[in-house]
Amino acid sequence: MTLVLVLTTMAVFATMGLALVRALKGPTIYDRIVAVNVFGTKTVLVVALITYITGHADLIDVALVYALINFIAIVTVLKLVKLRDLASSGEQDHG
């Protein structure tokens, strides 16, 4: 059982590293947004793993709140990017 938890944790941290690289390199803003969303989802998974390993059920509430904050933040950023794209395309039409 311990080996499975260690391998799972290593796999999650490896995918978090890959998501972090994608968030830093891009190439587009949408790639970066998806990478940040993946990183947030993996963070929730890490908190859930810590909850399982330690047996403290209180931490699962932290994971749920973080998942909600991650969702709201991603939706907000996507709306801001969409507004910025609409504003920049409107400026080009009038110029």
Backbone as ProteinMPNN parsed JSONL, in Angstrom:
{"seq_chain_A": "MTLVLVLTTMAVFATMGLALVRALKGPTIYDRIVAVNVFGTKTVLVVALITYITGHADLIDVALVYALINFIAIVTVLKLVKLRDLASSGEQDHG", "coords_chain_A": {"N_chain_A": [[0.817, -1.196, 0.0], [1.95, 1.238, 0.747], [3.895, 1.657, -1.222], [2.325, 2.083, -3.472], [1.075, 4.511, -2.798], [3.31, 6.199, -2.698], [4.252, 6.049, -5.36], [2.013, 7.088, -6.671], [1.938, 9.69, -5.634], [4.383, 10.647, -6.603], [3.851, 10.549, -9.356], [1.782, 12.419, -9.564], [3.127, 14.769, -8.769], [4.978, 14.883, -10.849], [3.323, 15.376, -13.083], [2.374, 17.829, -12.257], [4.7, 19.322, -12.455], [5.104, 19.242, -15.233], [2.832, 20.652, -16.046], [3.42, 23.122, -14.938], [5.645, 23.868, -16.453], [4.392, 24.138, -18.952], [2.685, 26.242, -18.34], [4.476, 28.32, -17.994], [5.81, 28.483, -20.454], [3.902, 28.611, -22.519], [2.534, 28.199, -25.744], [0.432, 29.995, -26.259], [-2.015, 32.156, -24.69], [-4.178, 30.669, -23.914], [-3.178, 28.079, -23.653], [-1.638, 28.494, -21.401], [-3.583, 29.144, -19.504], [-5.045, 26.745, -19.355], [-3.008, 25.108, -18.382], [-2.548, 26.229, -15.844], [-5.006, 25.66, -14.722], [-4.911, 22.852, -14.728], [-2.765, 22.518, -12.969], [-3.922, 23.543, -10.625], [-5.958, 21.658, -10.252], [-4.455, 19.36, -9.833], [-3.274, 20.123, -7.454], [-5.44, 20.025, -5.719], [-5.797, 17.283, -5.793], [-3.408, 16.466, -4.554], [-3.817, 17.469, -1.96], [-5.985, 15.88, -1.277], [-4.718, 13.372, -1.298], [-2.916, 13.758, 0.832], [-4.782, 13.991, 2.848], [-5.822, 11.397, 2.862], [-3.528, 9.898, 3.501], [-2.731, 10.913, 6.031], [-5.052, 10.689, 7.488], [-6.64, 12.688, 8.467], [-9.663, 13.929, 8.259], [-10.568, 16.495, 8.067], [-9.101, 17.95, 6.272], [-10.116, 17.498, 3.754], [-12.109, 19.31, 3.319], [-10.635, 21.592, 2.835], [-9.542, 20.923, 0.359], [-11.865, 20.857, -1.211], [-12.724, 23.537, -1.061], [-10.534, 24.792, -2.242], [-10.738, 23.725, -4.812], [-13.107, 24.926, -5.663], [-12.357, 27.646, -5.603], [-10.348, 27.574, -7.527], [-11.85, 26.936, -9.818], [-13.557, 29.206, -10.042], [-11.632, 31.211, -10.367], [-10.423, 30.494, -12.819], [-12.574, 30.713, -14.612], [-13.059, 33.46, -14.358], [-10.638, 34.569, -15.294], [-10.713, 33.658, -17.94], [-12.954, 35.081, -18.844], [-11.936, 37.709, -18.652], [-9.845, 37.57, -20.528], [-11.33, 37.126, -22.818], [-12.804, 39.528, -22.936], [-10.686, 41.312, -23.306], [-9.764, 40.449, -25.802], [-12.005, 41.055, -27.353], [-12.053, 43.832, -27.039], [-9.61, 44.58, -28.202], [-10.001, 43.725, -30.83], [-12.076, 45.363, -31.55], [-10.855, 47.881, -31.546], [-9.155, 47.62, -33.71], [-10.915, 47.457, -35.838], [-11.996, 50.027, -35.995], [-9.833, 51.574, -36.552]], "CA_chain_A": [[0.0, 0.0, 0.0], [2.815, 2.405, 0.825], [4.535, 1.841, -2.525], [1.32, 2.656, -4.371], [0.916, 5.921, -2.442], [4.528, 6.908, -3.097], [4.242, 6.156, -6.823], [0.94, 8.009, -7.043], [2.378, 11.04, -5.295], [5.425, 11.019, -7.564], [3.206, 10.788, -10.647], [1.046, 13.686, -9.483], [4.104, 15.857, -8.78], [5.554, 14.953, -12.193], [2.371, 16.065, -13.953], [2.351, 19.228, -11.823], [5.881, 19.938, -13.055], [4.838, 19.435, -16.66], [1.855, 21.735, -16.168], [4.123, 24.362, -14.63], [6.446, 24.204, -17.641], [3.471, 24.619, -19.983], [2.179, 27.55, -17.916], [5.527, 29.324, -18.173], [6.243, 28.59, -21.849], [2.804, 28.959, -23.422], [2.818, 29.444, -26.449], [-0.693, 30.939, -26.267], [-2.603, 32.434, -23.377], [-5.098, 29.581, -23.582], [-2.341, 26.992, -23.141], [-1.239, 28.859, -20.043], [-4.762, 29.046, -18.64], [-5.31, 25.318, -19.145], [-1.945, 24.583, -17.53], [-2.811, 26.679, -14.479], [-6.162, 24.889, -14.262], [-4.415, 21.499, -14.436], [-1.959, 22.619, -11.752], [-4.856, 23.671, -9.509], [-6.636, 20.38, -10.059], [-3.479, 18.446, -9.22], [-3.109, 20.553, -6.065], [-6.571, 19.434, -4.998], [-5.488, 15.858, -5.672], [-2.359, 16.316, -3.536], [-4.447, 17.663, -0.649], [-6.772, 14.673, -1.015], [-3.759, 12.322, -0.942], [-2.454, 14.042, 2.191], [-5.903, 13.654, 3.723], [-5.891, 9.939, 2.969], [-2.336, 9.374, 4.176], [-2.704, 11.296, 7.445], [-6.294, 10.3, 8.137], [-7.363, 13.867, 8.955], [-10.765, 14.178, 7.336], [-10.823, 17.933, 7.97], [-8.394, 18.52, 5.129], [-10.892, 17.353, 2.522], [-12.806, 20.585, 3.143], [-9.667, 22.491, 2.211], [-9.465, 20.534, -1.047], [-13.089, 21.284, -1.888], [-12.706, 25.002, -1.17], [-9.523, 25.131, -3.238], [-11.302, 23.384, -6.127], [-14.077, 25.973, -5.998], [-11.601, 28.865, -5.901], [-9.686, 27.334, -8.804], [-12.859, 27.035, -10.874], [-13.981, 30.601, -10.174], [-10.51, 31.98, -10.901], [-10.234, 30.176, -14.242], [-13.691, 31.323, -15.345], [-12.836, 34.904, -14.346], [-9.529, 34.875, -16.199], [-11.195, 33.46, -19.311], [-13.81, 36.225, -19.194], [-11.072, 38.863, -18.868], [-9.151, 37.381, -21.805], [-12.329, 37.324, -23.871], [-13.066, 40.969, -23.027], [-9.506, 41.948, -23.888], [-9.762, 40.12, -27.228], [-13.075, 41.837, -27.983], [-11.651, 45.228, -27.047], [-8.536, 44.774, -29.178], [-10.542, 43.575, -32.183], [-12.884, 46.556, -31.805], [-9.951, 48.972, -31.853], [-8.61, 47.413, -35.031], [-11.97, 47.727, -36.813], [-12.224, 51.461, -36.115], [-8.582, 52.258, -36.91]], "C_chain_A": [[0.86, 1.259, 0.0], [3.481, 2.696, -0.514], [3.573, 2.485, -3.514], [1.134, 4.138, -4.078], [2.126, 6.75, -2.863], [4.56, 7.1, -4.61], [3.165, 7.118, -7.316], [1.348, 9.447, -6.781], [3.454, 11.518, -6.263], [4.832, 11.329, -8.937], [2.455, 12.118, -10.651], [2.019, 14.86, -9.517], [4.778, 15.994, -10.143], [4.612, 15.679, -13.148], [2.217, 17.529, -13.548], [3.548, 19.978, -12.406], [5.689, 20.201, -14.538], [3.837, 20.567, -16.892], [2.51, 23.084, -15.888], [4.992, 24.817, -15.802], [5.546, 24.769, -18.731], [2.922, 26.001, -19.624], [3.216, 28.643, -18.142], [5.875, 29.547, -19.641], [5.129, 28.972, -22.817], [2.615, 27.919, -24.507], [1.659, 30.448, -26.456], [-1.214, 31.13, -24.843], [-3.528, 31.301, -22.952], [-4.355, 28.34, -23.09], [-1.951, 27.258, -21.695], [-2.402, 28.74, -19.071], [-5.087, 27.586, -18.342], [-4.263, 24.71, -18.216], [-2.142, 24.992, -16.075], [-4.0, 25.918, -13.903], [-5.743, 23.46, -13.905], [-3.607, 21.501, -13.145], [-2.857, 22.741, -10.522], [-5.586, 22.374, -9.208], [-5.704, 19.367, -9.401], [-3.203, 18.833, -7.766], [-4.234, 20.001, -5.201], [-6.328, 17.944, -4.78], [-4.415, 15.605, -4.616], [-2.941, 16.488, -2.135], [-5.296, 16.443, -0.286], [-5.869, 13.489, -0.643], [-3.233, 12.517, 0.478], [-3.538, 13.693, 3.201], [-5.981, 12.148, 3.936], [-4.72, 9.378, 3.775], [-2.361, 9.678, 5.664], [-3.958, 10.867, 8.194], [-7.067, 11.452, 8.739], [-8.446, 14.243, 7.944], [-11.069, 15.66, 7.171], [-10.179, 18.553, 6.737], [-9.176, 18.396, 3.831], [-11.72, 18.605, 2.251], [-11.901, 21.613, 2.48], [-9.569, 22.19, 0.718], [-10.699, 21.004, -1.818], [-13.135, 22.802, -2.079], [-11.692, 25.428, -2.225], [-10.022, 24.815, -4.649], [-12.296, 24.447, -6.578], [-13.369, 27.272, -6.364], [-10.9, 28.732, -7.249], [-10.67, 27.492, -9.962], [-13.264, 28.484, -11.107], [-12.87, 31.45, -10.779], [-10.319, 31.734, -12.388], [-11.344, 30.798, -15.082], [-13.5, 32.833, -15.438], [-11.72, 35.296, -15.311], [-9.962, 34.698, -17.65], [-12.108, 34.599, -19.751], [-12.978, 37.473, -19.466], [-10.324, 38.756, -20.191], [-10.117, 37.615, -22.957], [-12.64, 38.806, -24.037], [-11.894, 41.709, -23.656], [-9.439, 41.679, -25.388], [-10.836, 40.903, -27.972], [-12.685, 43.305, -28.077], [-10.572, 45.484, -28.096], [-9.044, 44.612, -30.606], [-11.427, 44.764, -32.534], [-12.038, 47.755, -32.156], [-9.4, 48.853, -33.265], [-9.644, 47.717, -36.11], [-12.166, 49.219, -37.047], [-10.995, 52.208, -36.612], [-8.349, 52.168, -38.348]], "O_chain_A": [[0.533, 2.236, -0.673], [3.617, 3.857, -0.899], [3.972, 3.341, -4.305], [1.044, 4.943, -5.005], [1.976, 7.879, -3.331], [4.861, 8.193, -5.09], [3.383, 7.87, -8.265], [1.126, 10.323, -7.617], [3.434, 12.671, -6.694], [5.266, 12.269, -9.604], [2.493, 12.853, -11.638], [1.773, 15.844, -10.214], [5.115, 17.105, -10.553], [5.056, 16.511, -13.94], [1.959, 18.381, -14.398], [3.423, 21.136, -12.805], [6.067, 21.258, -15.042], [3.986, 21.348, -17.832], [2.184, 24.079, -16.537], [5.064, 26.008, -16.106], [5.89, 25.765, -19.367], [2.716, 26.835, -20.506], [2.857, 29.779, -18.452], [6.2, 30.667, -20.038], [5.397, 29.6, -23.841], [2.539, 26.745, -24.144], [1.891, 31.643, -26.644], [-0.894, 30.369, -23.93], [-3.648, 31.008, -21.763], [-4.845, 27.629, -22.212], [-1.938, 26.346, -20.869], [-2.227, 28.286, -17.94], [-5.372, 27.235, -17.197], [-4.593, 23.889, -17.36], [-1.925, 24.186, -15.17], [-3.999, 25.57, -12.722], [-6.177, 22.923, -12.886], [-3.744, 20.597, -12.32], [-2.591, 22.118, -9.494], [-5.805, 22.031, -8.046], [-6.115, 18.61, -8.521], [-2.929, 17.966, -6.936], [-3.999, 19.561, -4.076], [-6.619, 17.41, -3.71], [-4.504, 14.635, -3.864], [-2.597, 15.736, -1.223], [-5.324, 16.023, 0.871], [-6.219, 12.694, 0.229], [-3.118, 11.556, 1.239], [-3.251, 13.165, 4.276], [-6.181, 11.681, 5.057], [-4.895, 8.5, 4.619], [-2.05, 8.81, 6.48], [-3.923, 10.701, 9.413], [-8.048, 11.232, 9.45], [-8.153, 14.814, 6.894], [-11.761, 16.045, 6.228], [-10.659, 19.562, 6.22], [-8.908, 19.141, 2.889], [-12.003, 18.929, 1.098], [-12.354, 22.412, 1.66], [-9.518, 23.111, -0.098], [-10.586, 21.489, -2.944], [-13.538, 23.288, -3.136], [-11.965, 26.331, -3.017], [-9.749, 25.57, -5.582], [-12.319, 24.822, -7.75], [-13.746, 27.929, -7.334], [-10.868, 29.685, -8.027], [-10.346, 28.115, -10.972], [-13.309, 28.939, -12.25], [-13.136, 32.315, -11.613], [-10.076, 32.676, -13.142], [-11.078, 31.349, -16.15], [-13.752, 33.424, -16.488], [-11.861, 36.261, -16.062], [-9.608, 35.513, -18.502], [-12.045, 35.036, -20.9], [-13.27, 38.219, -20.401], [-10.183, 39.751, -20.903], [-9.757, 38.234, -23.958], [-12.73, 39.293, -25.164], [-12.09, 42.629, -24.451], [-9.097, 42.572, -26.163], [-10.609, 41.364, -29.091], [-12.956, 43.953, -29.087], [-10.616, 46.493, -28.8], [-8.562, 45.298, -31.507], [-11.518, 45.136, -33.704], [-12.445, 48.576, -32.978], [-9.197, 49.86, -33.944], [-9.285, 48.189, -37.189], [-12.468, 49.637, -38.164], [-11.102, 53.354, -37.049], [-7.347, 52.682, -38.845]]}, "name": "protein", "num_of_chains": 1, "seq": "MTLVLVLTTMAVFATMGLALVRALKGPTIYDRIVAVNVFGTKTVLVVALITYITGHADLIDVALVYALINFIAIVTVLKLVKLRDLASSGEQDHG"}
